[in-house]
Amino acid sequence: MSDTDYIDAEVRDGAIKIHGPEGFEGMRVAGRLAAECLDMLTPHVQPGVSTAELDRLAREFILDHGALPACLFYKGYSHTVCISPNHVVCHGIPSDRPLREGDIANIDVTVIVDGWHGDHSRMYGVGRVSTRARRLVDVTYEGMKRGLEAIKPGATLGDVGHAIQSYVESQRCSVVRDFCGHGLGRVFHDAPNILHFGQKGQGPVLKPGMFFTVEPMVNTGKPQVKVLNDGWTAVTRDKSLSAQCEHSIGVTETGYEVFTASPKGLFQPAILAEA
């Protein structure tokens, strides 16, 4: 069975799954908790705090709310969140390293609530952030927004990728090709792959009930990345800055629904949204 077949199932089998009202409700709950977790971390992202401490806070928050951290022990990963500062593209491992004034960092969390996965990431600024770093974050968020706006029944995944790529490259930044978004629901990483680049009209056609993430990674330099010897941490090859943001969404009859909207309106922190 190809990854463009549509079935109503909840196992990892390479097929794109179509979900009904129960799935939407489950994803709303899981997505909201993921967003609440990152809202909770916002005041703690300060110069001098270690990424391990932020990981601890996230794990306690998730467990205290009766949920499970999806990344903990996933394929041998031993932390709750991924924290990726500066030239780290994704999958940065929490450690005793303190965040420094001027850093930018992506924090990525996935929670499991009653079997449903809420997957969400956003950018944080540490103290005073440079104009260049702030511009990169703004381009990344706008690129993701344009990708979301392309989502509707009858559109294709190529439409989504093209909307992101065309904007990002018009701003003299680059879209990472090595990593992509993914289907999710009761399965953490499922079909289809969501590329953040592409051509209009290509790829699977979007149908109501599809759930997936949109999570572009954008570099100020070239798009090439490399994975460090720890097997997880991906960095830009040219050491340029990288940013990422991610929402979990469901395709509706008329467009899309964001499951991971910030209850406090903190998806893009004010320090990074300033002109």
N, C-alpha and C positions, 0 to 999 in steps of 0.2 A: 504493500500500500504506500503510495507516495505522500509527501508532506503537503500536497495540495488537496488531498481528500478530506472531506468534512464528515465527522461522526460525532455522536453524542456519547462520549466515554470519558473516563477519568483515570486512565493509565498512560504511562509514557510509551507510546507506540508509533510515534512519527506522524500521526495525523493531527490536523487542526481541529480542536474541539469547539463545539457550539454549546453554550450554556444558556439556561433559562433563568427565570426570576429568582430561584433559590440561589443560584450562583452569583447573581448580581448582589443579593443581600449579603451573602457570605463575604464577598470581596469588599463591599463597603465597610464592613466591620473590621476586616483585617487591614485594609488600606488606611483607615482612619487611625488605627493603633500605631501603624508604622509612622504616620505623619506626626502623631502625638509624641512618639519617642524622639523624633528629631526636633520637634518644638521644645521638648524638655531639655535637650542638650544645648540649645542655643546660648543661654547665658553662661554656660560652662566653657565654651570655646573661647579661651583667653590666653594671652601669652603666659607661658610657664606650665600650663596644664599638659600632662602626658596623654598621648593617644590611648595608652592602656587604661587610664582613669576614665576617659570618655567611654571606652568599651565596657568597663565595669558598670558605669551608670546606666548604660543602655541595657545590659543584661539584667540588672536588678529591676529596671522599669518593666521590661517585657514579662519577666517571671511574676512580678507583683501584680500584673494585670491578667494573670491566668493564661498567658500565651507562651509560645515556645520560640526561641531564636533559631531561625531556619539555617543560618550559616554555621552554627556551633556544631562541630564534628562532621560537617558536610564535606565529603571527599578528603577527610583528614584535617580540615581547617579547624583551628582551636579557639576561635574568637567569635564574638557576637556580631560585630560590624567590621566593615572595611573602611579604613581612613587613609585617604590618598592626598598628601600635600604637594603643592607646587608642581614639579615635573613628573610626579607619579600619576599615571593615567587612570589606573583602577587597581583594585584588590590589594591596596596597601595594608600591611599587617600591623595592628596596634602594638605599641612597644613603650618602653620607658622614655622614648624621645619626647622632649617637651616641644610644644608648638611655640613658634617665635613670632615676634612682632613683624607684621607684613606678610606672613604666610597666607595662602589660600588653601583650603582643604575640602575635599569631597568626603562626606560621610554617607555610607550606603548600608541600609538595614533591611532585613526581611523578617517578618514575623509570621507565625502560623497560629491562626485562630480557628478552632473547630475544623481543622484540615485545610483551610483556605490560606493562601499566601499573599501577604501584602508586601510588595517590594518597592523601595523608595530611596532616592538619594537627592542630596542638595549640596550646594556650596556654602562654605563659611569663610568669613574674613577674620583674621586674627589681628586685632589692633588696627593701626592705620595701614591700609592696603594701597599699593601703587596704582596709578592711573592705568597702566598697561594691564595689570592683573584684573582690575575692575572691569575694563573693557572686554577682556576675554570672557569673563563670567557673564557679562551682559549679552555678548554674542551667542554664547552657549544656550542661555535661557531663551533668547529670541528664536534661535534655530529650533529648539525643541517645541516652542509654541507654534511655529509655522508647520512643523511636522504634525502636531496634534490637529491643527486646523484642516489638514488634508484628509483626516479620517472620517469616512462616512460609507455607508453601504454602497457597493458598486465601484468605489475607488480601489486602487491596488496598493500593495506595499511599496511598489516602485514610486508611486505618487508621494508617499510619506517620505521616503529617503531622498527623493529629488528636492522636495521642499526644504529639507534641512540642509542638504549639500549646497544647493544653489545660493542660499542666503549666507551660509558660513563662508563659502569661498569668495563671495562678493565683498566680504569684510576682511579679506586677506588672511584668513585663518584656514585650518585644514581639519577635515573629519577623519578620525581614526577608523581604519578598515578592519583591524584585527579582532575587534570585539563588537557585539551587537546586542540589541534587545531580544526578547524571547516571549513566547507564549507562557502563560502561567494560570494557575487556578488551584486545583488540588495537587497539581504537579508543579514543582519549583521552576524548573527550566524545561519548557515544552516547545513543540512546534507552534507557530513558525518562527524562524529567525527574522528579526527586525533589523534590517540594514539601515544605516543612517546616511546612505548615499544610494543613488540609483537613477533609473530612467522612468519617466511618466508612462503609465500603462503597462508596466512590466510587473511580474510577480503575482502571488495569489490575490484574488479578489476579496475585499473585505465584506463580511456578512455579519448581521446582528448576532450577538452572543459570543463573538470572539473576544478573548481576553489576552492582553500582551503588555509588555513594557516598551516605552520609548525612552531611550537613555543615551543620547549622543555624547561622545567624548570629542572634545575640540582642542586643538593645539595652536599655539601662536606660531609655531614653526612647521616643520614637515610632519606628515601623518604617521611615519614609521615609529614603531615601538619595539621594545625588547622586554622579555620576562627575566627577572633576576634569578639567581641560583636558588632562592627559597621556593621557587616553583609557583609563586603567586603574584608577587609585585611586578606590575608592568609599568615601565617608564618610557618617556620619549627618548628616542635615540640621540636627538640633537640637544637634549637637556632643556628644551623649551618648555614653557609653562603649559599645563593642561587643565581643563575643567570638564565637569560632567554634571548633568542633572537628569533625574529620572522620575517618571510617573508610571503607575499601573493604571491601565484604562480598560474599559469595555466598549465594544462597538454597539451602538444602539440603533433603533429604527431610523433615526434622523441624523446621527452623528456619533458622538462618543461621550462617555462618562468617565471623569477622573476619579479613581477610588482613593487616591493618596493626597487629596487637597489638604493643606495645612489648616486646622481649625483656628489657629491664631493668626493666620495670614503671614506666616514666616517662611514661606517657601523660598523666597529670595530675600535674605536679610537686608535691612535698610542700609547697612554700611556698604553693601555691594551694589545697591541700587542708586546711590547718590550720583549726581552728574559730575 
